[in-house]
Amino acid sequence: MNSEALKDLVVEALEDIKGHEIVTMDVRSQTDIADYMVVASGGTGRQVKALINSVLVKAKAQGANVVGMEGLDTGEWVLLDLTDVIVHVMQPAVREFYDLERLWSMGPKKEGESVD
């Protein structure tokens, strides 16, 4: 399964369990660790866990490689590494605090550019 198809599968799995504010980011020009990052919110720790479980079940069924998972014990922020797609599912307060979308939208610094 190519990375774009895997990204689409992840989004579909998150939508099935009513994930909120699902955002996909193409990070190929910024890093070698993955092609896409998907960020979504779940209203409670229980929903965050259900969202990740939905992604995990669908990804494994399609033969996706699951490299690792962190944060399932608390359910505040769970990271699921599917090699080409990294999935972050967070409770809203955690998502707002870390603001991954803004962080990854900044892009690499260009030569001669100062950091403000």
C-alpha positions as CSV (number, residue, x, y, z in Angstrom):
1,M,0.0,0.0,0.0
2,N,1.5,3.4,-1.0
3,S,1.7,6.2,1.5
4,E,-1.2,8.2,0.0
5,A,-3.6,5.2,0.1
6,L,-2.5,4.6,3.7
7,K,-3.2,8.3,4.6
8,D,-6.6,8.0,3.1
9,L,-7.3,4.8,5.0
10,V,-6.2,6.5,8.3
11,V,-8.6,9.4,7.6
12,E,-11.5,7.1,6.8
13,A,-10.8,5.1,10.0
14,L,-10.8,8.3,12.1
15,E,-14.0,9.6,10.4
16,D,-15.7,6.2,11.2
17,I,-15.4,6.9,14.9
18,K,-16.2,10.6,14.6
19,G,-12.7,12.0,15.0
20,H,-12.8,15.8,15.2
21,E,-10.7,18.4,13.1
22,I,-8.9,15.8,11.1
23,V,-5.9,17.4,9.4
24,T,-3.4,15.8,7.0
25,M,0.0,17.2,6.3
26,D,2.4,16.3,3.5
27,V,5.8,16.4,5.2
28,R,7.9,14.8,2.5
29,S,9.8,18.1,1.8
30,Q,10.5,18.6,5.5
31,T,11.6,15.2,6.9
32,D,12.6,11.7,5.9
33,I,10.7,10.0,8.8
34,A,7.3,9.9,7.1
35,D,5.4,11.1,4.0
36,Y,2.3,12.3,5.8
37,M,1.2,13.2,9.3
38,V,-2.4,13.0,10.3
39,V,-3.7,14.9,13.4
40,A,-7.1,14.5,14.9
41,S,-8.9,15.2,18.1
42,G,-11.0,13.0,20.4
43,G,-13.2,14.5,23.1
44,T,-12.2,12.1,25.8
45,G,-9.4,9.7,26.6
46,R,-11.8,6.9,25.8
47,Q,-12.6,8.4,22.3
48,V,-8.8,9.0,21.6
49,K,-8.2,5.3,22.3
50,A,-11.2,4.2,20.2
51,L,-9.9,6.4,17.3
52,I,-6.4,4.9,17.4
53,N,-7.9,1.4,17.7
54,S,-10.0,2.0,14.6
55,V,-6.9,3.1,12.7
56,L,-4.9,0.2,14.0
57,V,-7.4,-2.4,13.0
58,K,-7.9,-1.1,9.5
59,A,-4.2,-0.5,8.9
60,K,-3.3,-4.0,10.0
61,A,-6.1,-5.5,7.9
62,Q,-4.5,-3.9,4.8
63,G,-1.0,-5.2,5.8
64,A,0.4,-1.8,6.9
65,N,3.6,-2.0,9.0
66,V,3.0,-0.8,12.6
67,V,6.3,0.5,13.9
68,G,5.2,1.7,17.3
69,M,2.6,3.4,19.4
70,E,3.0,5.7,22.4
71,G,0.5,7.2,24.9
72,L,-2.3,4.7,24.8
73,D,-2.1,4.3,28.6
74,T,-3.3,7.9,29.3
75,G,-5.3,8.6,26.2
76,E,-4.4,12.3,26.2
77,W,-2.1,12.1,23.1
78,V,-1.5,8.8,21.2
79,L,1.1,8.6,18.5
80,L,0.8,5.7,16.0
81,D,3.8,5.2,13.6
82,L,2.7,3.4,10.4
83,T,6.1,4.1,8.7
84,D,5.0,6.3,5.9
85,V,2.1,7.9,7.9
86,I,2.4,9.1,11.5
87,V,-0.9,9.5,13.3
88,H,-1.4,11.9,16.3
89,V,-4.8,11.7,18.1
90,M,-5.1,14.1,21.0
91,Q,-7.6,15.6,23.4
92,P,-8.4,19.2,22.4
93,A,-6.4,20.9,25.2
94,V,-3.3,18.9,24.4
95,R,-3.7,19.6,20.7
96,E,-4.1,23.3,21.3
97,F,-1.0,23.4,23.6
98,Y,1.3,21.6,21.2
99,D,-0.1,23.0,18.0
100,L,1.5,20.5,15.6
101,E,-0.2,21.9,12.6
102,R,1.5,25.3,13.0
103,L,4.9,23.7,13.9
104,W,4.9,21.5,10.8
105,S,3.6,24.3,8.5
106,M,6.6,26.5,9.3
107,G,8.9,24.6,6.9
108,P,12.7,24.6,6.9
109,K,14.6,27.9,7.4
110,K,16.0,29.3,4.2
111,E,19.7,30.4,3.9
112,G,20.1,33.9,5.3
113,E,16.7,33.9,6.9
114,S,16.6,34.9,10.6
115,V,14.4,33.2,13.2
116,D,12.0,35.6,14.8
